[in-house]
């Protein structure tokens, strides 16, 4: 999905979220996400104490209809236990609230903090002889523990392999779908760059015939007609598509009934260019009837 990425071509328009809660690990990209929301017309508030959330939303309602985005992170660690009940209360009251949790693997976070030289908010002061690497690692792990319950209640975006432009586009896509209905996300990726941590289901399609070994198809992607025609002609590809589609069709109503806000289906191949991209493109069209379908191509979007 590029910066102009859209939902499945046949997907029906969905109402926009009125309130977006942006949270996640330090170094996960909250500033980028908030800037994207501000550019999209949201009124943005950074690090609002959870105790003031209801009062703030009441005041906003009196001021008139406008969309708001609120960033909450571990700087409000003492107040985080109050946040989950508030989220559930607002959703029960019919507020279109979507919570977005920005995550990244530990190696990526360590690298980002070392590049920016910005201190982690939970990092303890370093004493003589102490290992700075270990202190930062401990702070990151402690933060994950403190935010674990909030992560479960949120739409997770793994930013480990994302460029800022990708993250901005993915956030914009998420906020234009309903905060109360299940959103189905199809994402292609390359196994050589790691499995997305935000995936609910992961399908490995590396066993399928690979267009990469055809010189004419190698520079193309799974979105190009020649690659699609090649893969469509393979019995194994048709079988894999049918089985994945049948599995999702079988269990999608159960996830919706469980009041899940999103379901991410990640499909991976070796390079994230041909097979996984084709399957994501095809499945997003097959499930366009669901109404709220997003598609992402992690490796292609980064180019």
C-alpha positions in Angstrom: 0.0 0.0 0.0 1.5 3.3 -1.0 0.7 6.8 0.3 -2.3 6.7 -2.0 -3.4 3.3 -0.8 -7.1 2.6 -0.6 -9.4 0.0 0.6 -10.6 -2.8 -1.7 -12.0 -1.2 -4.9 -15.5 -2.5 -4.2 -15.5 -1.7 -0.4 -18.4 0.4 0.8 -17.6 3.8 2.5 -17.6 3.6 6.3 -18.1 6.3 8.8 -14.9 8.0 10.2 -13.8 7.6 13.8 -14.7 10.6 16.0 -11.9 9.9 18.5 -8.6 8.3 17.9 -6.4 7.2 20.7 -2.7 6.9 19.7 -0.5 4.9 22.1 2.3 2.4 22.0 5.9 1.9 22.9 8.4 4.8 23.1 10.1 5.1 19.7 7.2 3.4 18.0 6.3 6.4 15.9 3.6 8.3 17.8 4.8 11.7 16.7 4.6 10.7 13.1 1.1 9.3 13.6 -0.1 12.4 15.3 1.3 14.6 12.6 -0.6 12.5 10.0 -3.8 12.9 12.0 -3.3 16.6 12.3 -2.8 16.9 8.5 -6.0 14.8 8.1 -8.0 17.5 10.1 -7.9 16.0 13.6 -7.5 18.2 16.7 -4.6 16.6 18.4 -3.7 16.5 22.1 -0.4 15.0 23.3 -0.1 13.1 26.6 -3.6 13.9 28.0 -3.9 12.4 31.5 -6.5 9.6 31.3 -8.4 11.1 34.3 -9.2 14.1 32.1 -10.4 12.1 29.1 -14.1 12.2 29.8 -14.1 15.8 30.7 -12.2 16.7 27.6 -14.5 14.8 25.3 -17.6 16.4 27.0 -16.1 19.8 26.4 -15.3 18.9 22.7 -18.9 17.8 22.2 -20.2 21.2 23.5 -17.9 23.0 21.1 -19.3 21.2 18.1 -18.5 18.3 15.9 -14.8 17.8 15.2 -12.6 14.8 15.2 -9.9 14.5 17.9 -6.8 12.5 18.3 -5.2 11.9 21.8 -1.8 10.6 22.4 -1.3 8.6 25.6 2.0 6.9 26.5 4.0 5.6 29.4 4.7 9.1 30.7 1.2 8.7 32.3 2.1 5.3 33.7 0.4 5.9 37.0 -2.9 6.7 35.3 -2.9 3.9 32.7 -5.0 1.5 34.8 -7.9 4.1 34.5 -7.7 4.2 30.7 -9.0 0.7 29.8 -12.3 1.1 31.7 -12.8 4.5 30.0 -12.2 3.1 26.6 -14.8 0.4 27.2 -17.2 2.9 28.7 -17.0 5.2 25.7 -17.5 2.4 23.2 -20.5 1.2 25.2 -21.9 4.8 25.0 -21.6 4.7 21.2 -18.5 6.9 20.8 -16.6 6.1 17.6 -13.3 5.5 19.3 -10.4 3.7 17.7 -7.3 2.9 19.7 -4.1 2.6 17.7 -1.1 0.9 19.3 2.3 1.5 17.6 4.8 -1.3 18.3 8.2 -2.3 17.1 10.6 -5.1 17.9 13.3 -4.5 20.5 16.2 -4.4 18.1 14.6 -1.6 16.2 13.8 0.4 19.3 17.3 0.0 20.5 18.6 1.3 17.2 16.2 4.2 17.1 17.2 5.4 20.6 20.8 5.1 19.8 20.5 7.1 16.6 18.4 9.9 18.2 20.2 9.9 21.5 16.8 10.6 23.1 16.5 9.0 26.5 13.8 6.5 27.2 11.1 7.9 29.6 11.5 4.9 31.9 15.3 4.7 31.7 17.0 4.8 35.1 20.0 7.1 35.7 23.2 5.3 34.8 25.6 4.7 37.6 29.4 4.3 37.2 30.2 0.9 35.7 26.6 0.1 34.7 25.9 -1.2 31.2 23.9 1.5 29.3 22.7 -1.1 26.8 21.2 -3.2 29.6 19.6 -0.2 31.2 17.8 0.8 28.0 16.8 -2.8 27.3 15.3 -3.1 30.8 13.3 0.1 30.3 11.9 -1.1 27.0 10.8 -4.4 28.5 9.2 -2.7 31.5 7.3 -0.4 29.2 5.9 -3.4 27.3 4.6 -4.9 30.6 2.9 -1.6 31.5 1.2 -1.3 28.1 0.4 -5.0 27.6 -3.3 -4.7 28.5 -3.8 -1.5 26.4 -2.2 -3.3 23.4 -4.8 -6.1 23.5 -7.6 -3.5 23.2 -6.0 -1.7 20.3 -5.4 -1.9 16.6 -1.7 -2.7 16.5 0.7 -1.4 13.8 4.2 -2.9 13.7 6.4 -0.1 12.6 9.7 -2.0 12.7 10.0 -2.1 8.9 8.0 1.0 8.1 9.2 4.3 6.7 7.5 7.4 8.0 5.4 7.8 4.7 4.1 4.3 5.1 3.1 4.8 8.7 1.3 8.0 7.8 -0.6 6.3 5.1 -1.6 3.3 7.3 -2.8 5.5 10.1 -4.9 7.6 7.6 -6.4 4.4 6.3 -7.4 3.2 9.7 -9.2 6.3 10.9 -11.6 6.3 7.9 -13.2 3.0 8.9 -15.8 2.6 11.7 -14.4 2.2 15.2 -17.1 -0.3 16.1 -17.1 -2.8 13.3 -14.4 -5.3 12.5 -11.8 -4.2 9.9 -10.2 -6.9 7.8 -6.5 -6.2 6.9 -4.5 -8.2 4.4 -0.8 -7.6 4.5 2.0 -9.0 2.3 5.6 -9.2 3.7 9.0 -10.9 3.1 10.0 -13.5 5.6 13.6 -12.4 5.2 12.7 -9.1 6.9 10.7 -10.7 9.7 7.1 -11.6 10.4 4.8 -8.6 11.3 4.1 -8.6 15.0 0.7 -7.2 14.5 -0.5 -10.2 12.5 -3.4 -12.3 13.8 -2.9 -15.0 11.2 0.3 -15.7 9.2 0.2 -17.8 6.0 3.5 -18.9 4.4 3.2 -19.1 0.6 6.9 -19.8 -0.1 5.9 -23.3 -1.2 4.1 -21.9 -4.3 5.8 -21.5 -7.7 7.9 -18.4 -7.8 7.7 -15.9 -10.7 11.1 -14.6 -9.6 12.8 -17.3 -11.6 11.2 -16.1 -14.8 13.5 -13.3 -16.2 10.6 -11.4 -17.7 8.5 -11.5 -14.5 11.4 -10.9 -12.0 11.2 -7.1 -12.1 7.4 -7.0 -11.9 5.2 -7.4 -8.8 2.1 -9.3 -7.9 0.0 -6.3 -8.9 1.1 -6.6 -12.5 -1.1 -8.6 -15.0 1.7 -10.9 -16.3 2.6 -12.1 -12.8 -1.1 -12.5 -11.9 -1.7 -14.5 -15.1 1.3 -16.7 -14.3 0.1 -17.4 -10.8 -3.5 -17.9 -11.7 -2.4 -20.7 -14.0 -0.8 -22.7 -11.2 -3.0 -25.3 -9.5 -1.2 -24.9 -6.2 -1.9 -21.2 -6.1 -5.6 -21.7 -6.8 -5.7 -24.3 -4.1 -3.9 -22.1 -1.5 -6.2 -19.2 -2.3 -9.3 -21.3 -1.9 -8.2 -22.7 1.4 -7.1 -19.4 2.9 -10.3 -17.8 1.7 -12.5 -20.6 3.1 -10.7 -20.4 6.5 -11.3 -16.6 6.8 -14.9 -16.9 5.6 -15.5 -19.6 8.2 -14.1 -17.6 11.2 -14.7 -14.0 10.2 -18.3 -13.9 11.8 -16.9 -15.3 15.0 -14.2 -12.6 15.3 -16.9 -9.9 14.5 -19.2 -11.4 17.2 -16.3 -11.2 19.6 -16.3 -7.4 19.1 -12.9 -7.4 17.6 -12.1 -4.1 15.9 -9.6 -5.5 13.4 -8.3 -8.8 12.1 -4.9 -8.8 10.3 -4.1 -11.6 7.9 -0.4 -11.5 6.9 0.8 -13.5 3.9 4.5 -13.9 3.4 6.8 -15.1 0.7 10.6 -14.8 0.3 10.9 -11.3 -1.0 7.4 -9.8 -0.5 7.2 -8.9 -4.2 5.3 -11.5 -6.2 3.4 -14.3 -4.5 2.3 -12.7 -1.3 1.4 -9.5 -3.1 -0.8 -11.3 -5.6 -2.6 -13.2 -2.8 -3.2 -10.1 -0.9 -4.6 -8.3 -3.9 -6.8 -11.2 -4.8 -8.1 -11.8 -1.3 -8.9 -8.1 -0.7 -11.1 -8.2 -3.8 -12.8 -11.5 -2.7 -13.7 -10.0 0.7 -14.7 -6.5 -0.6 -18.3 -7.5 0.3 -17.2 -7.2 4.0 -17.2 -3.5 3.5 -14.1 -2.6 5.7 -11.1 -4.1 4.0 -7.6 -2.7 4.0 -4.6 -4.0 2.1 -0.9 -3.4 2.8 2.3 -4.3 1.0 5.1 -3.9 3.5 8.0 -4.4 1.3 6.6 -2.7 -1.8 5.5 0.4 0.1 9.0 0.9 1.4 10.4 1.4 -2.1 
